[in-house]
Every structure is written in structure tokens, then in C-alpha cells.
Amino acid sequence: MTSPVPSHWGFASSLLLATACWGLATVMTKGVLMHVPPLTLLIVELAVSLIFLWDIALVQRVRMPLNKEALRLGLIGLLNPGLAYTLSLIGLTLTTASMATLIWAAEPILILGLAWLILRERLTQPLVALSGLAILGVVLVAGISANSVDANALFGNLLVLGGVLCCALYTVLTRRAGAPFSSFAPP
């Protein structure tokens, strides 16, 4: 008889799988963009997501409130996935998958800065120091590659950075809105 696997192994396996999916996503997207224009891919991605989410909402019989708050939260979606995905996909056609992934690593730091600026969240001195160190690391690694980057790749990097900024702003604005209702909470 075998002993049961501790529950932390399931948790660790899930984290590993999620990390692998995240790591492969940019590389796979870059490969798809060699054959499909970025805006076509965006439309397909969004359509599949909408169909999937509406199916879940219908199965769970989720009531969708149609009021100002719901509209305001919906408009935040113009930032992410809207602009964030659009800018990132177009940028990815011009830069490398590794550089795009490195730029996306700056998202948590941008969220911290925007949370401080917009939400007036307090940042501790160690957090600011470690964030500065993280930014320095991204700049150093990106700077090493920037010596051999052409103008198109640099523009692509800026587009990806714009997408990351939209995603960070989306996160902060969603937090500010307070999200008074859950996306898939049963009635």
C-alpha cells in the first residue's frame, strides 16, 4: 500500500505548472506571431476568452448587474486586456521573446509605484530599496542587450513596456474600484 502524497506536493506541482505555462506563453505567442498578425491573434484570444467566461457564467447562473459600477469596472478592461495585450502583441513582433519577458518582470514594481501614486499606499524603506534593486537588475540586463538592439526592437520593447504599464494601471484601478461583486460568485 502506498502512502498518500502530502498536500503540499499538489500545491508545489500546481505552482510549477503555472510557472511553466507562464514561461512558455511568450515563446509560444512569438511563434504564432510569425504566422498570424498581432491584431488577428488578439481578436481570437479575446473571443475564446469571452466564450469560455460566458459559458461559465451561464452554467453558474451568475447574475450580471447592469449598473454604473459594473460599467466602470468593465471600462477598466480597456486597459487590460485591451491596450495591454494590443501593445504587447505588436511589440512582441518587433522584439525577442526573452526581452519581452524581462520587461514584463517590471510589472510588480510598476504596480508598487502606481499604488503609491494613485492609492496613496505607504511604501516602507526596505520595499523601496528592494524595488530599486529590482529595477536596476532589469535595466542592467536590458542594457546589456540594448547594445545590439536595432531601432525596431527598441520600439518593440517600448510597446511591450507600454503594455506592462497598462496592466499595472489596470491592477491599481481595479483595487481602487474595490470590486464590490465577485466575477463568478453564485447568486
TIFIGU-208725 format. One record per atom (N, C-alpha, C, O): residue in one letter; x, y, z. Coordinates in steps of 0.05 Angstrom, whole numbers, padded with zeros to 5 digits, always signed. Atoms other than C-alpha are relative to their C-alpha. Layout:
BEGIN
AXYZ/...
# end
This chain:
BEGIN
M+00017-00023+00000/M+00000+00000+00000/M+00018+00025+00000/M+00038+00026+00015/T-00016-00025+00002/T+00027+00069-00018/T-00011+00020+00019/T-00035+00021+00026/S+00008-00021-00018/S+00026+00127+00029/S-00011+00023-00016/S-00002+00028-00038/P+00012-00023+00015/P-00016+00187+00009/P+00022+00022-00003/P+00039+00026+00014/V-00018-00022+00006/V+00022+00245-00023/V-00008+00024+00017/V-00032+00031+00018/P+00007-00024-00016/P+00026+00305+00024/P-00013+00021-00017/P-00006+00024-00041/S+00014-00020+00015/S-00019+00362+00003/S+00018+00022-00011/S+00012+00034-00031/H-00018-00020+00010/H+00040+00409-00004/H+00012-00007-00027/H+00021+00010-00042/W-00010+00008+00026/W+00063+00368-00064/W-00019+00009-00022/W-00011+00017-00044/G+00020-00009+00019/G-00002+00384-00100/G+00002+00030-00004/G+00001+00040-00027/F-00004-00029+00001/F+00008+00457-00084/F+00025+00007-00016/F+00024+00024-00033/A-00025-00005+00014/A+00080+00456-00107/A-00002-00007-00030/A+00009+00007-00047/S+00003+00008+00028/S+00062+00419-00170/S-00017+00020-00016/S-00011+00026-00039/S+00017-00021+00013/S+00008+00470-00186/S+00016+00025-00006/S+00013+00037-00027/L-00017-00024+00004/L+00057+00527-00176/L+00020-00005-00023/L+00025+00013-00040/L-00019+00007+00021/L+00108+00492-00221/L-00014+00000-00027/L-00002+00011-00047/L+00015+00001+00025/L+00056+00480-00275/L-00008+00028-00009/L-00005+00035-00033/A+00007-00027+00007/A+00032+00552-00272/A+00024+00016-00010/A+00022+00031-00029/T-00024-00013+00008/T+00103+00577-00277/T+00009-00009-00028/T+00018+00008-00044/A-00007+00011+00026/A+00117+00532-00336/A-00018+00012-00022/A-00009+00020-00043/C+00019-00011+00020/C+00054+00557-00372/C+00007+00029-00005/C+00007+00038-00028/W-00007-00028+00003/W+00074+00629-00358/W+00025+00003-00017/W+00028+00021-00034/G-00025-00002+00014/G+00144+00617-00383/G-00002-00008-00029/G+00012+00004-00046/L+00003+00009+00027/L+00122+00582-00446/L-00018+00019-00017/L-00016+00020-00041/A+00020-00016+00014/A+00067+00632-00463/A+00012+00020-00019/A+00004+00022-00042/T-00012-00020+00017/T+00111+00687-00491/T+00015-00013-00024/T+00013-00003-00046/V-00014+00014+00021/V+00154+00638-00531/V-00020-00011-00021/V-00016-00008-00045/M+00020+00011+00018/M+00092+00604-00560/M-00014+00023-00015/M-00019+00020-00039/T+00013-00023+00013/T+00059+00672-00575/T+00018+00011-00022/T+00009+00018-00043/K-00020-00010+00020/K+00123+00695-00611/K-00001-00018-00024/K+00000-00008-00047/G+00002+00019+00022/G+00119+00632-00653/G-00025+00004-00017/G-00025+00003-00041/V+00025-00005+00014/V+00046+00644-00670/V+00000+00025-00016/V-00010+00027-00038/L-00001-00026+00013/L+00060+00716-00688/L+00017-00001-00026/L+00016+00018-00042/M-00015+00003+00025/M+00107+00691-00743/M-00019-00007-00023/M-00012-00004-00047/H+00019+00009+00020/H+00044+00666-00779/H-00026+00014+00001/H-00042+00013-00019/V+00026-00014-00004/V-00014+00708-00752/V+00006+00029+00008/V+00022+00033+00026/P-00004-00028-00008/P-00018+00784-00749/P-00009+00004+00029/P-00027-00009+00039/P+00006-00003-00029/P-00020+00810-00677/P-00029+00007+00006/P-00040-00003+00025/L+00028-00007-00007/L-00089+00841-00680/L-00019-00023-00006/L-00040-00025+00008/T+00016+00024+00005/T-00118+00778-00710/T+00002-00019+00023/T-00018-00030+00033/L-00005+00017-00023/L-00087+00738-00654/L-00015+00011+00025/L-00027-00004+00040/L+00014-00013-00023/L-00115+00788-00603/L-00030-00006-00001/L-00042-00013+00019/I+00028+00004+00003/I-00185+00781-00631/I-00007-00029+00006/I-00027-00035+00020/V+00005+00028-00005/V-00181+00705-00629/V+00003-00006+00030/V-00014-00020+00042/E-00003+00005-00028/E-00154+00705-00558/E-00023+00011+00017/E-00033-00002+00035/L+00022-00013-00015/L-00207+00753-00533/L-00027-00015-00005/L-00043-00018+00013/A+00025+00014+00006/A-00263+00716-00569/A-00002-00027+00015/A-00023-00033+00026/V+00000+00025-00015/V-00243+00649-00539/V-00004+00005+00030/V-00019-00010+00043/S+00003-00006-00029/S-00237+00680-00470/S-00029+00008+00006/S-00040-00001+00026/L+00028-00008-00005/L-00306+00713-00476/L-00019-00024-00001/L-00037-00027+00016/I+00018+00023+00003/I-00339+00649-00499/I+00003-00018+00025/I-00017-00027+00036/F-00005+00016-00023/F-00307+00610-00442/F-00012+00012+00025/F-00026-00002+00040/L+00011-00013-00024/L-00325+00661-00389/L-00030+00002+00000/L-00043-00002+00021/W+00030-00001+00001/W-00397+00669-00413/W-00011-00028+00004/W-00032-00030+00016/D+00009+00027-00005/D-00404+00593-00413/D-00001-00006+00030/D-00020-00017+00041/I-00001+00004-00029/I-00382+00591-00340/I-00022+00016+00013/I-00036+00006+00031/A+00021-00017-00012/A-00428+00649-00323/A-00028-00012-00004/A-00045-00011+00014/L+00026+00012+00005/L-00487+00614-00356/L-00004-00026+00016/L-00026-00030+00028/V+00002+00025-00015/V-00473+00547-00323/V-00004+00006+00030/V-00021-00007+00043/Q+00003-00007-00029/Q-00466+00580-00254/Q-00024+00019+00004/Q-00030+00026+00027/R+00023-00018-00002/R-00526+00625-00269/R+00007+00026+00015/R-00008+00035+00032/V-00010-00025-00012/V-00487+00687-00250/V-00017+00023-00010/V-00021+00026-00034/R+00016-00024+00008/R-00529+00750-00250/R+00020+00022-00005/R+00037+00029+00012/M-00018-00022+00007/M-00493+00806-00285/M-00014+00027+00005/M-00033+00033-00009/P+00013-00026-00006/P-00511+00873-00254/P+00006+00020-00023/P+00029+00022-00032/L-00003-00021+00021/L-00522+00927-00306/L-00005+00027+00013/L-00026+00038+00013/N+00002-00026-00014/N-00507+00990-00267/N+00026+00015-00006/N+00044+00006-00020/K-00024-00017+00004/K-00455+01046-00265/K+00025-00013+00009/K+00046-00012-00004/E-00024+00013-00011/E-00407+01006-00222/E+00010-00022-00019/E+00034-00024-00023/A-00007+00021+00019/A-00408+00947-00270/A+00012+00012-00025/A+00032+00002-00036/L-00011-00014+00024/L-00397+00994-00329/L+00027+00011+00005/L+00045+00009-00012/R-00026-00011-00007/R-00340+01028-00293/R+00022-00021+00001/R+00044-00018-00009/L-00019+00022-00002/L-00306+00962-00278/L+00005-00011-00028/L+00028-00019-00034/G-00004+00009+00027/G-00318+00940-00350/G+00018+00018-00016/G+00034+00008-00033/L-00017-00018+00015/L-00285+01002-00377/L+00029-00003+00007/L+00047+00003-00010/I-00027+00005-00008/I-00223+00986-00337/I+00012-00022-00018/I+00036-00023-00022/G-00009+00022+00018/G-00219+00925-00383/G+00012+00010-00026/G+00026-00005-00040/L-00013-00011+00024/L-00198+00972-00439/L+00030+00001+00004/L+00045+00000-00015/L-00029+00000-00007/L-00131+00975-00403/L+00011-00028-00002/L+00032-00033-00015/N-00009+00028+00000/N-00125+00900-00393/N-00024-00018-00001/N-00040-00019+00018/P-00020+00008+00021/P-00133+00860-00436/P+00003+00020-00023/P+00022+00018-00038/G+00000-00019+00023/G-00149+00917-00486/G+00027+00010-00008/G+00041-00002-00025/L-00025-00013+00008/L-00088+00962-00491/L+00025-00017+00007/L+00044-00018-00008/A-00023+00015-00009/A-00041+00917-00451/A+00007-00022-00021/A+00030-00025-00029/Y-00005+00022+00019/Y-00049+00858-00499/Y+00006+00011-00028/Y+00024+00000-00042/T-00005-00011+00027/T-00051+00901-00562/T+00029+00010-00002/T+00043+00002-00020/L-00027-00011+00000/L+00013+00938-00545/L+00021-00023+00002/L+00041-00023-00012/S-00019+00022-00004/S+00048+00874-00521/S+00002-00018-00025/S+00025-00026-00032/L-00002+00017+00024/L+00030+00833-00582/L+00014+00014-00023/L+00030+00002-00037/I-00014-00015+00022/I+00051+00887-00631/I+00030+00003+00007/I+00047-00001-00011/G-00028-00002-00008/G+00115+00898-00591/G+00015-00026-00003/G+00038-00026-00010/L-00013+00026+00002/L+00130+00824-00590/L+00007-00007-00029/L+00026-00023-00033/T-00008+00005+00028/T+00131+00823-00666/T+00026+00014-00007/T+00039+00007-00026/L-00024-00016+00006/L+00189+00873-00663/L+00024-00007+00018/L+00046+00001+00012/T-00022+00006-00019/T+00230+00846-00604/T+00001-00030+00005/T-00015-00045-00006/T-00003+00028-00006/T+00252+00780-00576/T-00018-00009+00023/T-00026+00008+00039/A+00017+00011-00022/A+00211+00735-00530/A+00014+00004+00027/A+00002+00010+00047/S-00014-00003-00025/S+00266+00738-00478/S+00000+00029+00010/S-00003+00034+00034/M+00001-00028-00008/M+00267+00814-00478/M-00028+00008+00010/M-00031+00022+00029/A+00028-00006-00008/A+00191+00818-00474/A-00005-00011+00028/A-00018+00002+00045/T+00003+00013-00027/T+00192+00770-00414/T+00014+00016+00021/T+00004+00020+00043/L-00015-00016-00019/L+00245+00811-00380/L-00014+00026+00006/L-00015+00034+00030/I+00014-00025-00004/I+00205+00875-00390/I-00025-00006+00018/I-00032+00011+00035/W+00023+00007-00017/W+00143+00840-00360/W+00007-00004+00029/W-00010-00002+00046/A-00009+00004-00028/A+00184+00826-00298/A-00001+00026+00015/A+00000+00026+00040/A+00001-00026-00014/A+00179+00901-00283/A-00029+00006+00009/A-00033+00026+00023/E+00028-00006-00008/E+00103+00896-00273/E-00005+00004+00030/E-00017+00024+00037/P+00005-00005-00029/P+00103+00887-00197/P+00011+00026+00010/P+00000+00039+00027/I-00012-00026-00009/I+00149+00947-00189/I-00017+00023-00009/I-00021+00043+00005/L+00018-00021+00010/L+00104+00989-00233/L-00026+00002+00017/L-00036+00023+00022/I+00024+00000-00017/I+00044+00967-00191/I+00006+00014+00026/I-00011+00029+00036/L-00007-00014-00025/L+00080+00989-00128/L+00001+00030-00003/L-00010+00045+00013/G-00001-00029+00005/G+00095+01057-00157/G-00027+00013-00005/G-00032+00034+00006/L+00027-00010+00006/L+00025+01067-00184/L-00018-00001+00025/L-00035+00017+00029/A+00016+00002-00025/A-00006+01043-00118/A+00008+00023+00019/A-00010+00034+00033/W-00009-00022-00016/W+00036+01095-00082/W-00011+00026-00010/W-00021+00043+00005/L+00008-00025+00012/L+00018+01150-00131/L-00030+00003+00000/L-00040+00025+00007/I+00029-00002+00004/I-00056+01135-00142/I-00015-00006+00026/I-00034+00008+00034/L+00014+00009-00024/L-00078+01098-00079/L+00011+00012+00026/L+00000+00008+00047/R-00014-00011-00023/R-00030+01134-00032/R+00008-00021+00020/R+00008-00017+00044/E-00009+00022-00017/E-00007+01067-00005/E+00028+00007+00010/E+00045+00018-00004/R-00025-00005-00013/R+00051+01072+00043/R+00021-00021-00009/R+00015-00045-00008/L-00022+00017+00008/L+00117+01043+00019/L+00021+00001+00022/L+00030+00023+00029/T-00021+00000-00021/T+00168+01022+00071/T+00027+00003-00013/T+00030-00001-00037/Q-00027-00004+00010/Q+00241+01038+00063/Q+00012-00025-00012/Q+00024-00024-00033/P-00011+00025+00012/P+00262+00965+00053/P-00013-00007-00027/P+00000-00016-00045/L+00015+00006+00025/L+00208+00957-00001/L+00010+00018-00022/L+00014+00009-00045/V-00010-00019+00021/V+00232+01019-00038/V+00029-00008-00008/V+00035-00008-00031/A-00028+00008+00006/A+00305+00996-00032/A+00001-00025-00017/A+00016-00026-00037/L+00000+00025+00016/L+00290+00926-00058/L-00013+00005-00027/L-00004-00008-00047/S+00012-00006+00026/S+00246+00954-00113/S+00020+00014-00018/S+00022+00008-00042/G-00021-00013+00016/G+00303+00999-00135/G+00021-00020-00009/G+00030-00018-00032/L-00019+00021+00007/L+00349+00939-00135/L-00011-00017-00024/L+00003-00024-00042/A+00013+00015+00022/A+00299+00901-00179/A+00000+00016-00026/A+00006+00005-00047/I-00001-00017+00025/I+00294+00959-00228/I+00028+00001-00011/I+00032-00001-00035/L-00028+00000+00009/L+00369+00964-00230/L+00007-00026-00015/L+00021-00025-00035/G-00005+00025+00013/G+00373+00890-00247/G-00012-00002-00027/G+00001-00011-00046/V+00014+00001+00026/V+00322+00896-00303/V+00015+00019-00020/V+00020+00011-00043/V-00014-00020+00017/V+00358+00958-00331/V+00027-00011-00008/V+00035-00008-00032/L-00026+00010+00007/L+00426+00925-00328/L-00001-00023-00020/L+00014-00024-00040/V+00003+00023+00019/V+00403+00861-00363/V-00010+00011-00026/V+00000+00002-00047/A+00011-00012+00025/A+00363+00901-00414/A+00022+00017-00014/A+00024+00017-00038/G-00021-00017+00011/G+00422+00949-00423/G+00021-00016-00014/G+00032-00007-00034/I-00020+00017+00013/I+00470+00892-00439/I-00010-00008-00027/I+00006-00008-00046/S+00010+00007+00026/S+00424+00871-00495/S-00005+00024-00018/S-00005+00021-00042/A+00006-00024+00016/A+00409+00942-00517/A+00023+00008-00018/A+00018+00022-00038/N-00023-00007+00017/N+00479+00949-00546/N-00003-00012-00028/N+00007-00001-00047/S+00003+00013+00027/S+00459+00902-00603/S-00029+00002-00010/S-00036-00013-00029/V+00028-00002+00007/V+00386+00924-00609/V-00003+00021-00022/V+00009+00042-00021/D+00005-00019+00021/D+00362+00957-00673/D-00024+00018+00008/D-00036+00013+00029/A+00022-00019-00006/A+00310+01013-00675/A-00027-00014+00002/A-00043-00007+00019/N+00026+00015-00001/N+00252+00965-00689/N-00003-00015+00026/N-00024-00015+00039/A+00001+00015-00025/A+00270+00922-00629/A-00004+00019+00024/A-00018+00013+00042/L+00003-00020-00022/L+00276+00984-00585/L-00029+00010+00001/L-00040+00013+00023/F+00028-00008+00001/F+00207+01007-00608/F-00018-00022+00010/F-00037-00017+00024/G+00015+00022-00010/G+00181+00938-00595/G+00001-00002+00030/G-00019-00007+00044/N-00004+00000-00029/N+00210+00940-00525/N-00017+00022+00014/N-00029+00017+00034/L+00016-00022-00011/L+00176+01007-00513/L-00030-00007-00001/L-00045+00000+00017/L+00028+00008+00001/L+00109+00979-00537/L-00007-00021+00021/L-00028-00019+00034/V+00004+00020-00021/V+00116+00919-00491/V-00001+00014+00028/V-00018+00008+00044/L+00000-00015-00025/L+00133+00967-00434/L-00026+00015+00004/L-00037+00017+00026/G+00026-00014-00001/G+00070+01007-00451/G-00022-00020+00008/G-00040-00013+00023/G+00019+00021-00008/G+00030+00942-00446/G+00002-00007+00029/G-00018-00010+00042/V-00004+00006-00028/V+00061+00927-00379/V-00011+00022+00018/V-00023+00017+00038/L+00010-00023-00016/L+00044+00997-00354/L-00030+00000+00000/L-00042+00005+00021/C+00029+00002+00001/C-00028+00988-00377/C-00010-00021+00019/C-00030-00017+00033/C+00008+00023-00017/C-00032+00922-00340/C+00003+00008+00030/C-00014+00002+00046/A-00004-00009-00028/A-00003+00953-00276/A-00021+00021+00008/A-00031+00020+00030/L+00021-00020-00005/L-00051+01012-00281/L-00027-00013+00004/L-00042-00005+00022/Y+00025+00016-00003/Y-00109+00963-00290/Y-00001-00012+00028/Y-00022-00010+00041/T-00001+00012-00027/T-00088+00927-00226/T-00006+00020+00021/T-00022+00015+00040/V+00004-00021-00020/V-00086+00991-00186/V-00028+00012-00001/V-00041+00016+00020/L+00027-00011+00003/L-00151+01019-00214/L-00021-00020+00009/L-00042-00012+00020/T+00019+00020-00009/T-00186+00953-00201/T-00001-00001+00030/T-00022-00004+00042/R-00002+00000-00029/R-00162+00955-00129/R-00014+00025+00011/R-00028+00023+00031/R+00013-00025-00008/R-00186+01027-00124/R-00030-00002-00002/R-00045+00008+00015/A+00029+00003+00004/A-00254+01009-00151/A-00012-00018+00022/A-00036-00016+00028/G+00010+00016-00022/G-00260+00958-00095/G-00014-00025-00009/G-00020-00042+00008/A+00014+00024+00011/A-00294+00906-00140/A-00022-00010+00020/A-00017-00030+00033/P+00020+00007-00019/P-00359+00902-00100/P-00014-00027-00004/P-00029-00036+00013/F+00012+00026+00005/F-00380+00837-00132/F+00020-00019-00013/F+00039-00010-00027/S-00019+00020+00010/S-00344+00773-00150/S-00007-00007-00028/S-00031-00007-00036/S+00005+00007+00028/S-00336+00751-00222/S-00017-00024-00003/S-00035-00025-00020/F+00015+00025+00003/F-00363+00681-00211/F-00012-00010+00026/F-00013-00034+00030/A+00013+00009-00025/A-00396+00680-00143/A-00029-00007-00007/A-00043+00008-00020/P+00028+00007+00005/P-00461+00642-00147/P-00019+00019+00014/P-00013+00030+00035/P+00020-00019-00011/P-00524+00683-00133/P-00008-00008+00028/P-00024+00006+00041/
# end
